[in-house]
Amino acid sequence: MATTTASDGTTLYYEDTGSGLPIVFVHEYAGDCRAWEPQVRYLSRNYRCITFNARGYPPSGVPKDEAAYSQDAVRDDVIAVMNAAGIDRAHVVGHSMGAYTTLHVGLAYPQRCLSLTVAGCGWGSNPETRAESVKLAEGIAKMFLDEGIESAGAKYADFGMRQQYKNKDPRGWREFEAWMKQHSALGHANTMLGLQLRRPTLWDLKDRLKTMQVPTLVIVGDEDESCLDGSVLLKRVIPGAGLLVMPRAGHTINSEEPAAFNQALVDFFIAVEHRRWLAHRQPGFDVPH
């Protein structure tokens, strides 16, 4: 357990487990560093695993100004944690909100990335449903501010996109709900208003993603309706992207299907590390090593 400071002075809490090539995990809106426990327990046997709490998620700092929660700020927080841990390059693994941030790390700092894993990415991006997503995001922020973390956290944990997890693993879901209710209502509201509403959509990023030369694994559950189209888009536009669709799986994919998720990561990492991720095509693609 350790802390570091972002460029604007925000405290960032992180945990460092295991040894070997580093993996940096970037959590989703409803999670924190604990959401990656199924991955850390498995992967830290052979890798160095770094998890951290994003700004707005105690014990990391909770800036009062929503402008402090920009996509650029949270992107650079990942690099700040890597610098504090003495990590030059890492496999970067993100889920949902953290998957968006992972993409931005790959775009801005490709030299710091061994690979990118982008799981459950795409909520709020589809142009056909963008207006509906904006309205929902504004309502979620208001819910956290008006009702407080206990009530709003319980409601958010029980949203439709969490029902697959709840029905498959009631014990795991109850733990997830309990963790949600330990977060900061202000942090959640500001993250929704400052980050999720203002970040570029995947469709906005298409041209930049076409130039990104980092091996990328995209993972999505086939019942994660809000992320399916975005995941297919990422597969189509990122030169080094592979797409894994997990059957009968929802949004909380790394907790809902931990064994399959972990195995997918291991297979991907090994392929990248041995320069075999794209051995079947694109001889001009430069896999980092």
C-alpha positions in Angstrom: 0.0 0.0 0.0 1.4 3.4 -1.0 0.4 6.8 -2.2 1.7 9.3 -4.7 0.6 12.7 -6.0 -0.8 13.7 -9.3 0.4 16.7 -11.1 -2.4 18.8 -9.7 -1.7 17.7 -6.1 -4.4 15.0 -5.9 -3.4 12.0 -3.8 -3.5 8.6 -5.5 -3.6 5.4 -3.5 -2.1 2.3 -5.0 -1.2 -1.3 -4.2 1.8 -3.3 -5.5 1.7 -7.1 -5.4 4.0 -9.8 -6.8 7.0 -9.6 -9.1 7.9 -9.9 -12.8 6.7 -7.9 -15.7 4.3 -5.2 -14.5 0.5 -5.1 -15.1 -1.3 -1.8 -14.2 -5.1 -2.2 -13.7 -7.5 0.7 -14.2 -10.9 0.2 -12.6 -14.4 1.0 -13.7 -16.9 3.7 -12.4 -18.5 1.3 -9.9 -15.2 -0.2 -8.8 -11.9 0.6 -7.1 -8.7 -1.3 -6.7 -10.5 -4.1 -4.9 -12.4 -4.9 -8.1 -9.3 -6.5 -9.5 -8.8 -8.9 -6.7 -9.6 -12.0 -8.8 -6.9 -10.9 -11.3 -4.3 -10.0 -8.7 -4.6 -13.2 -6.8 -4.0 -15.2 -9.9 -1.6 -13.1 -12.0 0.7 -11.9 -9.1 2.1 -15.4 -9.0 4.0 -14.5 -12.2 3.6 -10.8 -12.7 3.9 -7.6 -10.7 0.4 -6.3 -10.3 -0.4 -2.6 -9.6 -3.9 -1.5 -8.7 -5.0 2.0 -7.7 -8.0 4.0 -6.8 -8.8 6.7 -9.3 -9.2 10.3 -8.2 -12.6 10.6 -6.5 -12.3 7.2 -4.9 -11.1 7.3 -1.3 -8.5 6.8 0.0 -7.4 8.6 -3.1 -8.2 12.3 -3.0 -11.6 13.6 -3.9 -11.3 17.0 -5.7 -14.3 19.3 -5.2 -14.2 20.8 -8.7 -15.6 18.6 -11.4 -13.2 20.1 -13.9 -10.4 18.2 -12.1 -11.9 14.9 -13.4 -11.0 15.4 -17.1 -10.0 12.5 -19.3 -6.5 13.9 -19.7 -6.1 14.2 -15.9 -7.1 10.6 -15.2 -5.0 9.4 -18.1 -2.0 11.1 -16.6 -2.8 9.6 -13.2 -2.0 6.2 -14.6 1.4 7.5 -15.6 1.9 9.1 -12.2 1.3 5.8 -10.5 3.7 4.0 -12.9 6.3 6.6 -12.2 5.9 6.3 -8.4 6.2 2.5 -8.7 9.3 2.8 -10.8 7.7 1.2 -13.8 8.9 2.2 -17.3 6.5 -0.1 -19.4 3.6 -2.2 -18.4 0.6 -4.2 -19.7 -2.2 -1.8 -19.0 -5.6 -3.4 -18.3 -8.8 -1.3 -18.0 -12.5 -2.0 -17.5 -15.3 0.2 -18.6 -14.4 3.8 -17.5 -10.9 2.4 -16.9 -10.9 1.0 -20.5 -11.5 4.4 -22.0 -8.6 5.7 -19.9 -6.4 2.8 -21.0 -7.0 3.7 -24.6 -6.0 7.3 -23.9 -2.8 6.0 -22.2 -2.0 4.0 -25.3 -2.7 7.0 -27.6 -0.6 9.5 -25.5 2.1 7.3 -24.1 2.5 4.3 -26.4 6.2 4.0 -25.3 5.0 3.2 -21.7 2.7 0.3 -22.8 3.6 -3.3 -23.4 0.0 -3.9 -24.3 -3.5 -2.7 -23.7 -6.5 -4.7 -22.6 -9.8 -2.9 -23.1 -12.8 -4.6 -21.4 -16.4 -3.6 -21.3 -15.7 -0.4 -23.2 -18.2 1.7 -25.1 -20.9 3.0 -22.7 -22.2 6.4 -23.9 -20.3 6.3 -27.2 -22.8 5.1 -29.7 -24.1 8.1 -31.8 -27.5 6.5 -32.1 -28.0 6.5 -28.3 -25.7 9.3 -27.2 -28.5 11.7 -26.2 -30.1 9.0 -24.0 -26.7 8.3 -22.4 -26.1 11.9 -21.6 -29.5 12.2 -19.9 -28.9 9.0 -17.9 -25.4 10.2 -16.8 -26.8 13.5 -15.6 -29.5 11.6 -13.7 -26.9 9.3 -12.1 -24.8 12.3 -10.9 -27.9 13.9 -9.4 -28.8 10.7 -7.7 -25.4 10.5 -5.9 -25.5 14.2 -4.9 -29.2 14.1 -3.7 -29.3 10.7 -2.0 -25.8 10.1 -0.7 -23.6 7.1 -1.2 -25.5 4.5 0.8 -28.8 4.8 -1.2 -27.3 5.8 -4.6 -24.6 3.1 -4.3 -27.1 0.4 -3.7 -29.2 1.5 -6.6 -26.3 1.8 -9.0 -25.0 -1.7 -8.1 -28.4 -3.0 -9.0 -28.7 -1.4 -12.4 -29.6 -3.6 -15.4 -26.1 -4.0 -16.6 -25.2 -5.7 -13.3 -28.0 -8.3 -13.3 -25.9 -11.0 -15.0 -23.3 -10.8 -12.2 -25.9 -10.7 -9.5 -27.7 -13.8 -10.8 -24.5 -15.8 -11.5 -22.6 -14.9 -8.3 -24.9 -13.5 -5.6 -22.1 -13.6 -3.0 -19.7 -11.7 -5.2 -22.3 -9.2 -6.2 -23.2 -8.5 -2.5 -19.5 -7.7 -1.9 -19.5 -5.5 -5.0 -22.5 -3.6 -3.6 -21.0 -3.2 -0.2 -17.8 -1.7 -1.7 -19.9 0.7 -3.8 -21.5 2.0 -0.7 -18.0 2.8 0.8 -17.2 5.3 -2.0 -17.7 9.0 -2.2 -21.0 10.5 -3.4 -19.2 13.6 -4.5 -16.5 11.6 -6.2 -19.0 9.6 -8.2 -21.0 12.7 -9.2 -17.9 14.6 -10.3 -16.5 11.6 -12.1 -19.8 11.3 -14.1 -20.0 15.0 -14.9 -16.4 15.8 -15.4 -15.2 12.6 -17.0 -17.9 10.4 -18.4 -20.0 13.2 -19.9 -17.0 15.2 -21.4 -14.6 12.5 -22.6 -14.4 11.8 -26.4 -16.6 9.0 -27.6 -15.0 6.0 -29.3 -16.5 7.3 -32.6 -14.7 10.7 -31.9 -11.4 8.8 -31.5 -11.6 6.6 -34.6 -9.0 8.5 -36.7 -6.5 8.5 -33.8 -7.1 4.9 -32.9 -6.3 3.9 -36.5 -2.7 5.0 -35.9 -2.2 3.4 -32.5 0.6 0.8 -32.7 0.1 -1.0 -29.4 -1.1 -4.6 -29.2 -4.7 -4.5 -27.9 -7.1 -7.1 -26.6 -10.8 -6.0 -26.5 -13.0 -8.1 -24.3 -16.8 -7.8 -24.0 -19.7 -9.9 -22.8 -22.3 -10.7 -25.4 -25.0 -9.4 -23.0 -23.3 -6.1 -22.4 -25.5 -4.3 -24.9 -24.1 -0.8 -24.3 -20.6 -1.9 -25.1 -21.0 -4.4 -28.0 -21.0 -1.9 -30.8 -18.1 0.0 -29.4 -16.0 -3.1 -28.9 -16.6 -4.1 -32.6 -15.6 -0.6 -33.6 -12.3 -0.9 -31.7 -11.6 -4.2 -33.3 -12.1 -2.7 -36.7 -10.1 0.5 -36.3 -7.1 -0.4 -34.0 -4.4 -2.1 -36.2 -3.3 -4.5 -33.5 -6.6 -5.3 -31.9 -8.1 -8.7 -31.2 -11.7 -9.1 -30.0 -12.9 -11.7 -27.5 -16.7 -12.0 -26.9 -17.6 -14.0 -23.9 -21.0 -15.8 -24.1 -23.8 -15.2 -21.7 -21.7 -12.5 -19.9 -22.6 -9.0 -18.8 -20.8 -5.8 -18.0 -18.9 -6.7 -14.8 -16.9 -9.1 -16.9 -13.6 -9.5 -14.8 -15.6 -10.4 -11.7 -18.4 -12.3 -13.4 -16.1 -14.6 -15.4 -12.8 -14.4 -13.6 -11.3 -17.7 -14.8 -12.0 -17.0 -18.5 -10.9 -13.4 -18.1 -7.6 -14.3 -16.4 -6.8 -17.0 -19.0 -7.5 -14.5 -21.8 -5.0 -12.1 -20.2 -2.3 -14.7 -19.7 -2.6 -15.9 -23.3 -2.5 -12.4 -24.6 0.4 -11.3 -22.5 2.5 -14.3 -23.5 1.7 -13.8 -27.2 2.8 -10.1 -26.9 5.9 -10.9 -24.9 7.0 -13.5 -27.5 6.2 -11.2 -30.4 3.6 -13.6 -31.6 0.4 -11.5 -31.1 0.1 -10.6 -34.8 2.4 -13.3 -36.3 -0.4 -14.4 -38.6 -0.6 -11.1 -40.6 0.6 -7.5 -41.0 4.4 -8.1 -41.2 4.9 -4.3 -40.9 3.3 -4.1 -37.5 5.9 -3.4 -34.9 5.0 -5.3 -31.7 6.8 -3.5 -28.7 9.4 -5.5 -26.9 
